[in-house]
């Protein structure tokens, strides 16, 4: 059965409606196209042979891109990540996401249920860059090598584009009572610091680092690099202030941590570790 021919006036009406609404043709409701064409919705569908797909293909054949056909959820997640990177978490409103993703706020509620669920979906998609577990995968690796690798992985996670973790942490510090952010902390925290507390405790037991409470060791390890990468975008704007590269910064932080907590090896063992 051949495709139902789409009248040129309906193609023109669809393009005009998209331009007027600021949307891709594929995102313009059938009712809006029918109104632009001066006919009823049922008449429009009858002329299209009962399917909207024919209209989008006719628009494409006319030389106009009807727009991405990705699901609303995918477009919203990508748009939300861009908004967070550009404006922080305050920029993530459903209205802003709907405008950037070229969909309706109602469709966002249908896809996610609300802003907190959308934010969680965004972090779920981009959380892979926050996992530091690989740096701790070899328990027999030299301590200094592990620490340097861990800092590089932490830096990559914090600077991972879009910079979601710093945006979340900054907002959490400003509004610690935000229930939605508390839930995200439970999601992102284990990924960002996956296995770090267990690794620190193990290094204490092995006599490779000082016997300090693990939370203190954690702060000693993570605090400087977290502070640095939270403030780095602002620091780069200060006239005359030249920051070391990300790689150099990681080297400095790793060396400082090792000087603070690393213990010399026992006298009866080879000096394999710093």
Secondary structure as a PSIPRED ss2 file (coil, helix, strand):
# PSIPRED VFORMAT (PSIPRED V4.0)

   1 X C   1.000  0.000  0.000
   2 X C   1.000  0.000  0.000
   3 X C   1.000  0.000  0.000
   4 X C   1.000  0.000  0.000
   5 X C   1.000  0.000  0.000
   6 X C   1.000  0.000  0.000
   7 X C   1.000  0.000  0.000
   8 X H   0.000  1.000  0.000
   9 X H   0.000  1.000  0.000
  10 X H   0.000  1.000  0.000
  11 X H   0.000  1.000  0.000
  12 X H   0.000  1.000  0.000
  13 X H   0.000  1.000  0.000
  14 X H   0.000  1.000  0.000
  15 X H   0.000  1.000  0.000
  16 X H   0.000  1.000  0.000
  17 X H   0.000  1.000  0.000
  18 X H   0.000  1.000  0.000
  19 X H   0.000  1.000  0.000
  20 X H   0.000  1.000  0.000
  21 X H   0.000  1.000  0.000
  22 X C   1.000  0.000  0.000
  23 X C   1.000  0.000  0.000
  24 X C   1.000  0.000  0.000
  25 X H   0.000  1.000  0.000
  26 X H   0.000  1.000  0.000
  27 X H   0.000  1.000  0.000
  28 X C   1.000  0.000  0.000
  29 X C   1.000  0.000  0.000
  30 X H   0.000  1.000  0.000
  31 X H   0.000  1.000  0.000
  32 X H   0.000  1.000  0.000
  33 X H   0.000  1.000  0.000
  34 X H   0.000  1.000  0.000
  35 X H   0.000  1.000  0.000
  36 X H   0.000  1.000  0.000
  37 X H   0.000  1.000  0.000
  38 X C   1.000  0.000  0.000
  39 X C   1.000  0.000  0.000
  40 X C   1.000  0.000  0.000
  41 X H   0.000  1.000  0.000
  42 X H   0.000  1.000  0.000
  43 X H   0.000  1.000  0.000
  44 X H   0.000  1.000  0.000
  45 X H   0.000  1.000  0.000
  46 X H   0.000  1.000  0.000
  47 X H   0.000  1.000  0.000
  48 X C   1.000  0.000  0.000
  49 X C   1.000  0.000  0.000
  50 X C   1.000  0.000  0.000
  51 X C   1.000  0.000  0.000
  52 X C   1.000  0.000  0.000
  53 X H   0.000  1.000  0.000
  54 X H   0.000  1.000  0.000
  55 X H   0.000  1.000  0.000
  56 X H   0.000  1.000  0.000
  57 X H   0.000  1.000  0.000
  58 X H   0.000  1.000  0.000
  59 X H   0.000  1.000  0.000
  60 X H   0.000  1.000  0.000
  61 X H   0.000  1.000  0.000
  62 X C   1.000  0.000  0.000
  63 X C   1.000  0.000  0.000
  64 X C   1.000  0.000  0.000
  65 X C   1.000  0.000  0.000
  66 X C   1.000  0.000  0.000
  67 X C   1.000  0.000  0.000
  68 X C   1.000  0.000  0.000
  69 X C   1.000  0.000  0.000
  70 X C   1.000  0.000  0.000
  71 X C   1.000  0.000  0.000
  72 X H   0.000  1.000  0.000
  73 X H   0.000  1.000  0.000
  74 X H   0.000  1.000  0.000
  75 X H   0.000  1.000  0.000
  76 X H   0.000  1.000  0.000
  77 X H   0.000  1.000  0.000
  78 X H   0.000  1.000  0.000
  79 X H   0.000  1.000  0.000
  80 X H   0.000  1.000  0.000
  81 X H   0.000  1.000  0.000
  82 X H   0.000  1.000  0.000
  83 X H   0.000  1.000  0.000
  84 X H   0.000  1.000  0.000
  85 X H   0.000  1.000  0.000
  86 X H   0.000  1.000  0.000
  87 X H   0.000  1.000  0.000
  88 X C   1.000  0.000  0.000
  89 X H   0.000  1.000  0.000
  90 X H   0.000  1.000  0.000
  91 X H   0.000  1.000  0.000
  92 X C   1.000  0.000  0.000
  93 X C   1.000  0.000  0.000
  94 X H   0.000  1.000  0.000
  95 X H   0.000  1.000  0.000
  96 X H   0.000  1.000  0.000
  97 X H   0.000  1.000  0.000
  98 X H   0.000  1.000  0.000
  99 X H   0.000  1.000  0.000
 100 X H   0.000  1.000  0.000
 101 X H   0.000  1.000  0.000
 102 X C   1.000  0.000  0.000
 103 X C   1.000  0.000  0.000
 104 X C   1.000  0.000  0.000
 105 X H   0.000  1.000  0.000
 106 X H   0.000  1.000  0.000
 107 X H   0.000  1.000  0.000
 108 X H   0.000  1.000  0.000
 109 X H   0.000  1.000  0.000
 110 X H   0.000  1.000  0.000
 111 X H   0.000  1.000  0.000
 112 X H   0.000  1.000  0.000
 113 X C   1.000  0.000  0.000
 114 X C   1.000  0.000  0.000
 115 X H   0.000  1.000  0.000
 116 X H   0.000  1.000  0.000
 117 X H   0.000  1.000  0.000
 118 X H   0.000  1.000  0.000
 119 X H   0.000  1.000  0.000
 120 X H   0.000  1.000  0.000
 121 X H   0.000  1.000  0.000
 122 X H   0.000  1.000  0.000
 123 X H   0.000  1.000  0.000
 124 X H   0.000  1.000  0.000
 125 X H   0.000  1.000  0.000
 126 X H   0.000  1.000  0.000
 127 X H   0.000  1.000  0.000
 128 X H   0.000  1.000  0.000
 129 X H   0.000  1.000  0.000
 130 X H   0.000  1.000  0.000
 131 X C   1.000  0.000  0.000
 132 X C   1.000  0.000  0.000
 133 X H   0.000  1.000  0.000
 134 X H   0.000  1.000  0.000
 135 X H   0.000  1.000  0.000
 136 X H   0.000  1.000  0.000
 137 X C   1.000  0.000  0.000
 138 X C   1.000  0.000  0.000
 139 X C   1.000  0.000  0.000
 140 X C   1.000  0.000  0.000
 141 X C   1.000  0.000  0.000
 142 X C   1.000  0.000  0.000
 143 X H   0.000  1.000  0.000
 144 X H   0.000  1.000  0.000
 145 X H   0.000  1.000  0.000
 146 X H   0.000  1.000  0.000
 147 X H   0.000  1.000  0.000
 148 X H   0.000  1.000  0.000
 149 X H   0.000  1.000  0.000
 150 X H   0.000  1.000  0.000
 151 X H   0.000  1.000  0.000
 152 X H   0.000  1.000  0.000
 153 X H   0.000  1.000  0.000
 154 X H   0.000  1.000  0.000
 155 X H   0.000  1.000  0.000
 156 X H   0.000  1.000  0.000
 157 X H   0.000  1.000  0.000
 158 X H   0.000  1.000  0.000
 159 X H   0.000  1.000  0.000
 160 X C   1.000  0.000  0.000
 161 X C   1.000  0.000  0.000
 162 X C   1.000  0.000  0.000
 163 X C   1.000  0.000  0.000
 164 X H   0.000  1.000  0.000
 165 X H   0.000  1.000  0.000
 166 X H   0.000  1.000  0.000
 167 X H   0.000  1.000  0.000
 168 X H   0.000  1.000  0.000
 169 X H   0.000  1.000  0.000
 170 X H   0.000  1.000  0.000
 171 X H   0.000  1.000  0.000
 172 X H   0.000  1.000  0.000
 173 X H   0.000  1.000  0.000
 174 X H   0.000  1.000  0.000
 175 X C   1.000  0.000  0.000
 176 X C   1.000  0.000  0.000
 177 X C   1.000  0.000  0.000
 178 X C   1.000  0.000  0.000
 179 X H   0.000  1.000  0.000
 180 X H   0.000  1.000  0.000
 181 X H   0.000  1.000  0.000
 182 X H   0.000  1.000  0.000
 183 X H   0.000  1.000  0.000
 184 X H   0.000  1.000  0.000
 185 X H   0.000  1.000  0.000
 186 X H   0.000  1.000  0.000
 187 X H   0.000  1.000  0.000
 188 X H   0.000  1.000  0.000
 189 X H   0.000  1.000  0.000
 190 X H   0.000  1.000  0.000
 191 X H   0.000  1.000  0.000
 192 X H   0.000  1.000  0.000
 193 X C   1.000  0.000  0.000
 194 X C   1.000  0.000  0.000
 195 X C   1.000  0.000  0.000
 196 X H   0.000  1.000  0.000
 197 X H   0.000  1.000  0.000
 198 X H   0.000  1.000  0.000
 199 X H   0.000  1.000  0.000
 200 X H   0.000  1.000  0.000
 201 X H   0.000  1.000  0.000
 202 X H   0.000  1.000  0.000
 203 X H   0.000  1.000  0.000
 204 X H   0.000  1.000  0.000
 205 X H   0.000  1.000  0.000
 206 X C   1.000  0.000  0.000
 207 X C   1.000  0.000  0.000
 208 X C   1.000  0.000  0.000
 209 X E   0.000  0.000  1.000
 210 X C   1.000  0.000  0.000
 211 X C   1.000  0.000  0.000
 212 X C   1.000  0.000  0.000
 213 X C   1.000  0.000  0.000
 214 X H   0.000  1.000  0.000
 215 X H   0.000  1.000  0.000
 216 X H   0.000  1.000  0.000
 217 X H   0.000  1.000  0.000
 218 X H   0.000  1.000  0.000
 219 X H   0.000  1.000  0.000
 220 X H   0.000  1.000  0.000
 221 X H   0.000  1.000  0.000
 222 X H   0.000  1.000  0.000
 223 X H   0.000  1.000  0.000
 224 X H   0.000  1.000  0.000
 225 X H   0.000  1.000  0.000
 226 X H   0.000  1.000  0.000
 227 X H   0.000  1.000  0.000
 228 X H   0.000  1.000  0.000
 229 X H   0.000  1.000  0.000
 230 X H   0.000  1.000  0.000
 231 X H   0.000  1.000  0.000
 232 X H   0.000  1.000  0.000
 233 X H   0.000  1.000  0.000
 234 X H   0.000  1.000  0.000
 235 X H   0.000  1.000  0.000
 236 X C   1.000  0.000  0.000
 237 X C   1.000  0.000  0.000
 238 X C   1.000  0.000  0.000
 239 X C   1.000  0.000  0.000
 240 X C   1.000  0.000  0.000
 241 X C   1.000  0.000  0.000
 242 X C   1.000  0.000  0.000
 243 X C   1.000  0.000  0.000
 244 X C   1.000  0.000  0.000
 245 X C   1.000  0.000  0.000
 246 X H   0.000  1.000  0.000
 247 X H   0.000  1.000  0.000
 248 X H   0.000  1.000  0.000
 249 X H   0.000  1.000  0.000
 250 X H   0.000  1.000  0.000
 251 X H   0.000  1.000  0.000
 252 X H   0.000  1.000  0.000
 253 X H   0.000  1.000  0.000
 254 X H   0.000  1.000  0.000
 255 X H   0.000  1.000  0.000
 256 X H   0.000  1.000  0.000
 257 X H   0.000  1.000  0.000
 258 X H   0.000  1.000  0.000
 259 X H   0.000  1.000  0.000
 260 X H   0.000  1.000  0.000
 261 X H   0.000  1.000  0.000
 262 X E   0.000  0.000  1.000
 263 X C   1.000  0.000  0.000
 264 X C   1.000  0.000  0.000
 265 X C   1.000  0.000  0.000
 266 X C   1.000  0.000  0.000
 267 X C   1.000  0.000  0.000
 268 X C   1.000  0.000  0.000
 269 X C   1.000  0.000  0.000
 270 X C   1.000  0.000  0.000
 271 X C   1.000  0.000  0.000
 272 X C   1.000  0.000  0.000
 273 X C   1.000  0.000  0.000
 274 X C   1.000  0.000  0.000
